[in-house]
Amino acid sequence: LRNIAIWIYDTMFSKTALYTSSHVLFRDYAKRTLDLASKVFPDLFNDQEKIRFSYQLKGYPHLSWKEVKDKNKGQYKNGDYPLGMDFENYTLGRFVRARRSYDFKQKDYVKLRNRIWWRIYNLGYTLQKFSKIDQDVSEKNWRYQDREELSKVDRYGKKYAWIALYELAGFIADSVDINQEPDSSLRKNIFDYNRREVNIDPSFSVNADEADTLPSNIKF
């Protein structure tokens, strides 16, 4: 555990880290591993080092998020839309307190969605590359939706969208002033969402909230 924790810190949280990420799940699993290591080895990190993996992560390096509109509006067909109705309306929508369901013009929501589009394209998504395969995936999901033994397969566009959302969530959580409410209208939802999604403790098979003490039979 000591060696793993040092490696995680050096690669993700130190001043010279090469693999920083605002992805809330990826980063949170890493942080929780460091929290555990700090309990087992109290002198592993000094106070200044601990600050670097303590939320809010002020000063953590981030992408320069931009805003881009949907480049292919009106061209989607047969299930190849990257965001999808549920993701676009419910998943993104619940991050904006002032928005009503199916209000796709609310200003904070539009800004959030355009940042998602920017990151999707930045990661390499294009409709030309993924339209055919995403249509195939959507068709097979619909055809076999009643087959319980078959797991649903996510479209490539949807995978890009979720990566972008998790990264944007981390950026907002780090950047928003927690003492301000208006543009922090996104903040509380970001943190609540992060807690709901993190369901794997890197050390035990029990919920992290339930693990008040370390099991005596664990070896580090």
Backbone as CSV, one residue per row, in Angstrom:
resi,resn,N_x,N_y,N_z,CA_x,CA_y,CA_z,C_x,C_y,C_z
1,LEU,0.825,-1.208,0.000,0.000,0.000,0.000,0.865,1.266,0.000
2,ARG,1.947,1.249,0.780,2.827,2.422,0.838,3.362,2.772,-0.553
3,ASN,3.872,1.791,-1.255,4.456,2.041,-2.579,3.401,2.494,-3.586
4,ILE,2.228,1.885,-3.519,1.136,2.279,-4.421,0.730,3.719,-4.151
5,ALA,0.603,4.080,-2.882,0.191,5.438,-2.518,1.204,6.472,-2.991
6,ILE,2.472,6.181,-2.807,3.510,7.115,-3.255,3.457,7.284,-4.769
7,TRP,3.254,6.177,-5.473,3.172,6.247,-6.941,1.962,7.055,-7.379
8,ILE,0.812,6.843,-6.745,-0.393,7.610,-7.085,-0.173,9.089,-6.832
9,TYR,0.391,9.419,-5.686,0.634,10.820,-5.368,1.566,11.452,-6.401
10,ASP,2.660,10.781,-6.697,3.644,11.333,-7.632,3.061,11.533,-9.028
11,THR,2.214,10.611,-9.471,1.718,10.678,-10.846,0.457,11.521,-11.015
12,MET,-0.313,11.735,-9.913,-1.590,12.445,-10.054,-1.708,13.736,-9.253
13,PHE,-0.980,13.866,-8.140,-1.229,14.997,-7.246,-0.014,15.868,-6.947
14,SER,1.173,15.391,-7.187,2.361,16.187,-6.865,2.500,17.370,-7.825
15,LYS,3.393,18.281,-7.503,3.605,19.448,-8.363,4.142,19.061,-9.738
16,THR,4.801,17.920,-9.819,5.378,17.470,-11.094,4.567,16.331,-11.721
17,ALA,3.341,16.116,-11.240,2.515,15.002,-11.730,2.266,15.106,-13.233
18,LEU,2.419,13.983,-13.926,2.226,13.950,-15.377,0.834,13.490,-15.773
19,TYR,0.079,12.899,-14.845,-1.215,12.312,-15.187,-2.334,12.862,-14.318
20,THR,-2.384,14.179,-14.219,-3.483,14.814,-13.495,-4.790,14.620,-14.268
21,SER,-5.886,14.605,-13.559,-7.183,14.441,-14.204,-8.271,15.019,-13.314
22,SER,-9.252,15.681,-13.927,-10.389,16.194,-13.164,-11.549,15.205,-13.181
23,HIS,-11.366,14.039,-13.787,-12.409,13.011,-13.840,-12.778,12.630,-12.406
24,VAL,-14.015,12.902,-11.988,-14.353,12.800,-10.572,-14.229,11.379,-10.023
25,LEU,-14.533,10.378,-10.819,-14.433,9.006,-10.314,-12.984,8.545,-10.259
26,PHE,-12.278,8.736,-11.362,-10.873,8.349,-11.445,-10.070,8.995,-10.324
27,ARG,-10.271,10.283,-10.159,-9.498,11.025,-9.175,-9.929,10.692,-7.746
28,ASP,-11.232,10.459,-7.550,-11.706,10.178,-6.204,-11.216,8.820,-5.707
29,TYR,-11.192,7.830,-6.590,-10.637,6.539,-6.185,-9.174,6.683,-5.787
30,ALA,-8.440,7.500,-6.542,-7.032,7.729,-6.214,-6.905,8.442,-4.873
31,LYS,-7.712,9.472,-4.670,-7.657,10.221,-3.404,-7.984,9.330,-2.210
32,ARG,-9.010,8.481,-2.352,-9.412,7.624,-1.232,-8.318,6.604,-0.894
33,THR,-7.582,6.192,-1.898,-6.456,5.290,-1.641,-5.389,6.005,-0.813
34,LEU,-5.143,7.282,-1.136,-4.178,8.064,-0.357,-4.686,8.315,1.060
35,ASP,-6.009,8.542,1.202,-6.588,8.725,2.535,-6.368,7.476,3.389
36,LEU,-6.598,6.315,2.786,-6.393,5.060,3.503,-4.930,4.886,3.889
37,ALA,-4.029,5.140,2.935,-2.599,4.997,3.217,-2.160,5.936,4.335
38,SER,-2.762,7.127,4.383,-2.398,8.093,5.413,-2.819,7.627,6.800
39,LYS,-3.911,6.862,6.853,-4.343,6.307,8.141,-3.414,5.182,8.593
40,VAL,-3.003,4.364,7.646,-2.144,3.224,7.983,-0.714,3.675,8.256
41,PHE,-0.252,4.656,7.457,1.118,5.174,7.602,1.033,6.687,7.845
42,PRO,0.792,7.126,9.075,0.546,8.548,9.373,1.640,9.501,8.905
43,ASP,2.854,9.029,8.784,3.963,9.913,8.395,4.295,9.818,6.899
44,LEU,3.425,9.171,6.139,3.721,8.964,4.721,3.743,10.278,3.947
45,PHE,2.813,11.191,4.256,2.738,12.487,3.581,2.792,13.604,4.615
46,ASN,3.509,14.680,4.284,3.532,15.830,5.188,2.288,16.690,4.955
47,ASP,2.120,17.729,5.752,0.897,18.543,5.686,0.723,19.204,4.322
48,GLN,1.799,19.690,3.738,1.712,20.344,2.434,1.307,19.351,1.349
49,GLU,1.791,18.140,1.452,1.426,17.111,0.478,-0.031,16.703,0.645
50,LYS,-0.499,16.613,1.873,-1.897,16.245,2.127,-2.863,17.277,1.563
51,ILE,-2.466,18.537,1.604,-3.316,19.593,1.048,-3.580,19.352,-0.432
52,ARG,-2.611,18.774,-1.121,-2.728,18.595,-2.563,-3.739,17.520,-2.950
53,PHE,-4.163,16.681,-1.998,-5.232,15.744,-2.330,-6.417,15.862,-1.355
54,SER,-6.597,17.088,-0.821,-7.739,17.376,0.047,-8.726,18.265,-0.707
55,TYR,-10.002,17.868,-0.742,-11.021,18.666,-1.438,-11.315,19.943,-0.672
56,GLN,-11.638,21.029,-1.328,-11.575,21.355,-2.731,-10.133,21.411,-3.203
57,LEU,-9.866,20.920,-4.398,-8.502,20.895,-4.905,-8.180,22.210,-5.608
58,LYS,-8.034,23.248,-4.832,-7.680,24.550,-5.381,-6.272,24.507,-5.957
59,GLY,-6.093,25.073,-7.133,-4.782,25.085,-7.768,-4.472,23.830,-8.558
60,TYR,-5.411,22.888,-8.589,-5.176,21.660,-9.359,-5.216,21.999,-10.846
61,PRO,-4.300,21.459,-11.660,-4.272,21.799,-13.092,-5.495,21.270,-13.834
62,HIS,-6.041,22.114,-14.703,-7.229,21.741,-15.453,-7.082,22.109,-16.925
63,LEU,-7.927,21.489,-17.727,-8.055,21.906,-19.114,-8.625,23.315,-19.169
64,SER,-8.358,24.015,-20.245,-9.006,25.309,-20.480,-10.311,25.017,-21.217
65,TRP,-11.368,24.821,-20.446,-12.642,24.405,-21.029,-13.217,25.487,-21.931
66,LYS,-13.641,25.073,-23.105,-14.249,25.990,-24.064,-15.689,25.560,-24.322
67,GLU,-16.379,26.349,-25.124,-17.768,26.033,-25.457,-17.913,25.913,-26.968
68,VAL,-18.544,24.841,-27.403,-18.786,24.599,-28.830,-20.210,24.065,-28.980
69,LYS,-20.891,24.512,-30.015,-22.231,24.005,-30.273,-22.160,22.666,-31.013
70,ASP,-23.258,21.953,-30.989,-23.381,20.686,-31.705,-23.096,20.914,-33.190
71,LYS,-22.062,20.255,-33.706,-21.655,20.451,-35.100,-22.540,19.712,-36.099
72,ASN,-23.349,18.795,-35.623,-24.116,17.939,-36.542,-25.608,17.964,-36.251
73,LYS,-26.072,19.054,-35.698,-27.492,19.152,-35.351,-28.364,18.916,-36.588
74,GLY,-29.343,18.046,-36.463,-30.238,17.732,-37.572,-29.760,16.597,-38.460
75,GLN,-28.565,16.060,-38.186,-28.000,15.004,-39.032,-28.068,13.606,-38.392
76,TYR,-28.497,13.512,-37.149,-28.466,12.240,-36.440,-29.642,11.355,-36.861
77,LYS,-29.410,10.052,-36.776,-30.467,9.111,-37.136,-30.200,7.753,-36.498
78,ASN,-31.250,7.039,-36.273,-31.169,5.635,-35.831,-30.320,5.438,-34.579
79,GLY,-30.446,6.384,-33.638,-29.777,6.194,-32.355,-28.322,6.567,-32.289
80,ASP,-27.818,7.357,-33.239,-26.383,7.697,-33.209,-26.092,9.052,-32.557
81,TYR,-27.098,9.647,-31.902,-26.895,10.928,-31.230,-26.036,10.701,-29.988
82,PRO,-24.880,11.355,-29.871,-23.948,11.068,-28.768,-24.549,11.249,-27.373
83,LEU,-25.315,12.324,-27.176,-25.820,12.594,-25.843,-27.020,11.712,-25.483
84,GLY,-27.928,11.550,-26.406,-29.117,10.774,-26.098,-30.087,11.595,-25.262
85,MET,-31.378,11.301,-25.372,-32.376,12.110,-24.687,-32.236,12.051,-23.167
86,ASP,-32.061,10.872,-22.607,-31.970,10.762,-21.150,-30.756,11.508,-20.619
87,PHE,-29.617,11.344,-21.278,-28.399,12.028,-20.848,-28.558,13.531,-20.987
88,GLU,-29.065,13.976,-22.119,-29.171,15.407,-22.391,-30.147,16.088,-21.450
89,ASN,-31.276,15.460,-21.202,-32.299,16.103,-20.383,-32.104,15.850,-18.893
90,TYR,-31.987,14.584,-18.506,-31.966,14.245,-17.085,-30.570,14.313,-16.472
91,THR,-29.591,13.663,-17.104,-28.253,13.613,-16.516,-27.616,14.992,-16.469
92,LEU,-27.589,15.682,-17.600,-27.043,17.040,-17.609,-27.951,18.007,-16.868
93,GLY,-29.247,17.839,-17.058,-30.208,18.790,-16.501,-30.182,18.893,-15.001
94,ARG,-29.891,17.809,-14.317,-29.946,17.868,-12.859,-28.767,18.600,-12.247
95,PHE,-27.790,18.993,-13.055,-26.688,19.790,-12.549,-27.045,21.272,-12.473
96,VAL,-28.160,21.661,-13.054,-28.541,23.074,-13.099,-29.819,23.247,-12.301
97,ARG,-29.718,23.865,-11.160,-30.856,23.973,-10.252,-32.024,24.740,-10.856
98,ALA,-31.714,25.822,-11.584,-32.772,26.712,-12.054,-33.497,26.178,-13.283
99,ARG,-33.064,25.058,-13.803,-33.638,24.540,-15.053,-34.804,23.595,-14.791
100,ARG,-35.821,23.714,-15.660,-36.928,22.772,-15.645,-36.656,21.679,-16.671
101,SER,-37.212,20.528,-16.436,-37.010,19.408,-17.357,-37.461,19.778,-18.766
102,TYR,-36.654,19.392,-19.747,-36.874,19.636,-21.169,-36.729,21.112,-21.567
103,ASP,-36.148,21.922,-20.693,-35.822,23.297,-21.064,-34.383,23.291,-21.580
104,PHE,-34.244,23.216,-22.895,-32.916,23.111,-23.503,-32.316,24.479,-23.844
105,LYS,-32.991,25.562,-23.421,-32.499,26.904,-23.713,-32.062,27.657,-22.453
106,GLN,-32.216,27.075,-21.294,-31.810,27.735,-20.060,-30.309,28.024,-20.130
107,LYS,-29.902,29.245,-19.804,-28.549,29.723,-20.127,-27.436,28.923,-19.449
108,ASP,-27.610,28.583,-18.181,-26.566,27.802,-17.503,-26.474,26.398,-18.088
109,TYR,-27.628,25.855,-18.448,-27.660,24.525,-19.049,-26.967,24.542,-20.415
110,VAL,-27.243,25.553,-21.220,-26.629,25.656,-22.553,-25.109,25.735,-22.429
111,LYS,-24.629,26.510,-21.461,-23.186,26.620,-21.244,-22.591,25.273,-20.868
112,LEU,-23.268,24.560,-19.982,-22.805,23.239,-19.564,-22.767,22.273,-20.742
113,ARG,-23.835,22.251,-21.514,-23.917,21.321,-22.650,-22.867,21.651,-23.711
114,ASN,-22.628,22.927,-23.966,-21.636,23.301,-24.973,-20.213,22.941,-24.543
115,ARG,-19.975,22.932,-23.242,-18.674,22.467,-22.753,-18.531,20.958,-22.961
116,ILE,-19.620,20.246,-22.776,-19.593,18.805,-23.045,-19.287,18.552,-24.510
117,TRP,-19.937,19.290,-25.404,-19.666,19.135,-26.839,-18.198,19.422,-27.146
118,TRP,-17.670,20.500,-26.548,-16.263,20.840,-26.821,-15.347,19.693,-26.444
119,ARG,-15.556,19.112,-25.250,-14.658,18.059,-24.793,-14.831,16.780,-25.618
120,ILE,-16.045,16.467,-26.024,-16.270,15.298,-26.875,-15.444,15.415,-28.156
121,TYR,-15.530,16.574,-28.790,-14.759,16.781,-30.024,-13.267,16.812,-29.730
122,ASN,-12.891,17.420,-28.606,-11.489,17.504,-28.212,-10.879,16.126,-28.001
123,LEU,-11.691,15.187,-27.514,-11.225,13.824,-27.290,-11.137,13.009,-28.581
124,GLY,-11.740,13.517,-29.646,-11.609,12.838,-30.932,-12.899,12.323,-31.545
125,TYR,-14.039,12.590,-30.895,-15.306,12.108,-31.458,-15.678,12.905,-32.711
126,THR,-16.121,12.188,-33.746,-16.780,12.813,-34.888,-17.937,11.911,-35.290
127,LEU,-18.980,12.503,-35.793,-20.124,11.718,-36.247,-19.713,10.806,-37.398
128,GLN,-18.838,11.292,-38.264,-18.375,10.497,-39.402,-17.707,9.193,-38.944
129,LYS,-16.925,9.262,-37.878,-16.224,8.076,-37.391,-17.158,7.069,-36.723
130,PHE,-18.144,7.563,-35.977,-18.875,6.683,-35.074,-20.359,6.501,-35.395
131,SER,-20.855,7.168,-36.414,-22.287,7.056,-36.715,-22.705,5.622,-37.011
132,LYS,-21.981,4.942,-37.901,-22.378,3.601,-38.324,-22.348,2.621,-37.154
133,ILE,-21.269,2.607,-36.396,-21.166,1.631,-35.311,-22.166,1.943,-34.199
134,ASP,-22.425,3.241,-33.937,-23.395,3.579,-32.902,-24.814,3.225,-33.336
135,GLN,-25.099,3.330,-34.617,-26.401,2.877,-35.108,-26.538,1.371,-34.933
136,ASP,-25.471,0.639,-35.215,-25.493,-0.816,-35.036,-25.707,-1.189,-33.568
137,VAL,-24.997,-0.491,-32.676,-25.136,-0.757,-31.245,-26.561,-0.470,-30.786
138,SER,-27.111,0.667,-31.209,-28.469,1.031,-30.819,-29.487,0.022,-31.326
139,GLU,-29.299,-0.448,-32.555,-30.228,-1.417,-33.132,-30.185,-2.744,-32.377
140,LYS,-28.992,-3.188,-32.018,-28.853,-4.449,-31.282,-29.404,-4.319,-29.862
141,ASN,-29.184,-3.167,-29.227,-29.744,-2.959,-27.896,-31.266,-3.032,-27.929
142,TRP,-31.857,-2.451,-28.960,-33.317,-2.481,-29.078,-33.803,-3.898,-29.380
143,ARG,-33.100,-4.604,-30.255,-33.527,-5.942,-30.672,-33.474,-6.930,-29.517
144,TYR,-32.431,-6.792,-28.664,-32.239,-7.774,-27.601,-32.565,-7.218,-26.213
145,GLN,-33.394,-6.186,-26.147,-33.654,-5.538,-24.868,-34.363,-6.436,-23.859
146,ASP,-35.051,-7.474,-24.340,-35.771,-8.380,-23.436,-34.942,-9.598,-23.030
147,ARG,-33.718,-9.677,-23.527,-32.850,-10.810,-23.198,-32.071,-10.468,-21.924
148,GLU,-32.517,-10.989,-20.788,-31.911,-10.632,-19.510,-30.450,-11.069,-19.406
149,GLU,-30.080,-12.118,-20.124,-28.709,-12.619,-20.011,-27.714,-11.750,-20.772
150,LEU,-28.204,-10.809,-21.583,-27.322,-9.941,-22.354,-27.273,-8.555,-21.734
151,SER,-26.072,-8.063,-21.477,-25.904,-6.723,-20.925,-26.020,-5.685,-22.036
152,LYS,-26.571,-4.541,-21.699,-26.676,-3.460,-22.670,-25.285,-2.924,-23.000
153,VAL,-25.056,-2.644,-24.272,-23.772,-2.089,-24.725,-23.946,-0.603,-24.967
154,ASP,-23.062,0.212,-24.415,-23.154,1.656,-24.610,-22.558,2.072,-25.946
155,ARG,-23.184,3.061,-26.553,-22.678,3.632,-27.795,-21.351,4.348,-27.530
156,TYR,-20.514,4.453,-28.572,-19.248,5.167,-28.436,-19.484,6.633,-28.099
157,GLY,-20.456,7.234,-28.758,-20.757,8.634,-28.474,-21.144,8.849,-27.025
158,LYS,-21.895,7.906,-26.468,-22.294,7.999,-25.064,-21.092,7.891,-24.145
159,LYS,-20.146,7.020,-24.491,-18.925,6.892,-23.681,-18.153,8.210,-23.664
160,TYR,-18.023,8.849,-24.835,-17.359,10.152,-24.891,-18.082,11.169,-24.017
161,ALA,-19.409,11.144,-24.069,-20.200,12.110,-23.304,-20.007,11.923,-21.802
162,TRP,-19.972,10.686,-21.336,-19.791,10.436,-19.907,-18.394,10.824,-19.447
163,ILE,-17.385,10.547,-20.252,-16.028,10.982,-19.888,-15.994,12.497,-19.745
164,ALA,-16.565,13.189,-20.713,-16.589,14.653,-20.681,-17.324,15.160,-19.449
165,LEU,-18.447,14.530,-19.122,-19.229,14.972,-17.969,-18.459,14.782,-16.671
166,TYR,-17.836,13.633,-16.484,-17.081,13.390,-15.257,-15.902,14.354,-15.131
167,GLU,-15.249,14.653,-16.242,-14.139,15.606,-16.195,-14.638,17.016,-15.897
168,LEU,-15.741,17.399,-16.511,-16.299,18.730,-16.269,-16.782,18.853,-14.827
169,ALA,-17.345,17.780,-14.287,-17.801,17.796,-12.901,-16.645,18.089,-11.952
170,GLY,-15.496,17.461,-12.198,-14.326,17.721,-11.361,-13.828,19.147,-11.490
171,PHE,-13.846,19.650,-12.714,-13.417,21.037,-12.951,-14.314,22.014,-12.187
172,ILE,-15.623,21.827,-12.274,-16.558,22.724,-11.592,-16.404,22.609,-10.078
173,ALA,-16.284,21.373,-9.587,-16.147,21.166,-8.151,-14.906,21.862,-7.599
174,ASP,-13.826,21.895,-8.369,-12.589,22.535,-7.933,-12.635,24.053,-8.091
175,SER,-13.363,24.525,-9.101,-13.255,25.925,-9.506,-14.277,26.844,-8.860
176,VAL,-15.440,26.331,-8.535,-16.514,27.180,-8.039,-16.246,27.596,-6.605
177,ASP,-16.551,28.844,-6.304,-16.411,29.349,-4.942,-17.532,28.769,-4.094
178,ILE,-17.186,27.913,-3.124,-18.222,27.226,-2.350,-19.004,28.182,-1.453
179,ASN,-18.545,29.415,-1.308,-19.270,30.389,-0.493,-20.226,31.246,-1.310
180,GLN,-20.250,31.025,-2.626,-21.127,31.793,-3.496,-22.209,30.859,-4.018
181,GLU,-23.409,31.323,-4.125,-24.466,30.429,-4.573,-24.779,30.496,-6.056
182,PRO,-24.957,31.679,-6.681,-25.480,31.666,-8.043,-24.767,30.739,-9.007
183,ASP,-23.462,31.017,-9.399,-22.848,30.086,-10.358,-22.413,28.856,-9.614
184,SER,-22.553,28.851,-8.337,-22.401,27.610,-7.646,-23.707,26.895,-7.588
185,SER,-24.683,27.378,-8.357,-25.922,26.632,-8.480,-25.585,25.240,-8.975
186,LEU,-24.434,25.099,-9.667,-23.992,23.790,-10.136,-23.257,23.013,-9.038
187,ARG,-22.645,23.724,-8.082,-21.692,23.083,-7.189,-22.272,21.969,-6.331
188,LYS,-23.355,22.239,-5.604,-23.892,21.229,-4.689,-24.284,19.973,-5.465
189,ASN,-24.897,20.176,-6.620,-25.287,19.012,-7.417,-24.067,18.212,-7.855
190,ILE,-22.971,18.896,-8.172,-21.756,18.200,-8.588,-21.264,17.294,-7.464
191,PHE,-21.177,17.833,-6.231,-20.664,17.038,-5.131,-21.621,15.917,-4.747
192,ASP,-22.918,16.199,-4.741,-23.894,15.159,-4.436,-23.821,14.049,-5.461
193,TYR,-23.664,14.443,-6.730,-23.609,13.448,-7.802,-22.365,12.585,-7.651
194,ASN,-21.253,13.226,-7.298,-20.009,12.484,-7.121,-20.165,11.418,-6.041
195,ARG,-20.793,11.774,-4.916,-20.962,10.814,-3.831,-21.857,9.656,-4.245
196,ARG,-22.883,9.932,-5.043,-23.785,8.861,-5.472,-23.087,7.891,-6.405
197,GLU,-22.195,8.396,-7.251,-21.568,7.559,-8.266,-20.423,6.711,-7.717
198,VAL,-19.742,7.209,-6.686,-18.599,6.479,-6.143,-19.118,5.368,-5.244
199,ASN,-19.077,4.142,-5.718,-19.631,3.036,-4.944,-18.625,1.910,-4.731
200,ILE,-17.361,2.163,-5.023,-16.323,1.147,-4.836,-15.236,1.724,-3.936
201,ASP,-14.992,1.067,-2.821,-13.882,1.458,-1.973,-12.643,0.714,-2.476
202,PRO,-11.525,1.397,-2.667,-10.346,0.741,-3.247,-9.706,-0.306,-2.337
203,SER,-10.163,-0.393,-1.094,-9.505,-1.306,-0.168,-10.397,-2.421,0.363
204,PHE,-11.703,-2.163,0.482,-12.592,-3.165,1.060,-13.789,-3.399,0.153
205,SER,-14.520,-4.466,0.440,-15.742,-4.745,-0.307,-16.967,-4.219,0.429
206,VAL,-16.764,-3.201,1.282,-17.880,-2.576,1.989,-17.892,-1.097,1.650
207,ASN,-19.031,-0.471,1.856,-19.165,0.962,1.618,-18.185,1.717,2.498
208,ALA,-17.508,2.710,1.922,-16.500,3.458,2.672,-17.094,4.094,3.925
209,ASP,-18.375,4.528,3.869,-19.009,5.151,5.026,-19.193,4.173,6.174
210,GLU,-19.234,2.876,5.865,-19.454,1.861,6.893,-18.146,1.402,7.538
211,ALA,-17.024,1.742,6.942,-15.731,1.252,7.421,-15.129,2.233,8.419
212,ASP,-15.610,2.201,9.666,-15.102,3.107,10.695,-13.716,2.689,11.177
213,THR,-13.450,1.399,11.163,-12.147,0.906,11.598,-11.596,-0.049,10.556
214,LEU,-10.304,-0.231,10.555,-9.670,-1.136,9.615,-9.797,-2.573,10.113
215,PRO,-10.214,-3.495,9.256,-10.277,-4.907,9.663,-8.918,-5.389,10.149
216,SER,-8.910,-6.177,11.210,-7.659,-6.614,11.832,-6.878,-7.595,10.962
217,ASN,-7.578,-8.232,10.003,-6.892,-9.240,9.201,-6.329,-8.686,7.889
218,ILE,-6.405,-7.365,7.700,-5.869,-6.759,6.489,-4.353,-6.604,6.627
219,LYS,-3.629,-7.011,5.605,-2.181,-6.853,5.593,-1.778,-5.816,4.569
220,PHE,-0.845,-4.944,4.911,-0.426,-3.871,4.005,1.048,-4.032,3.656
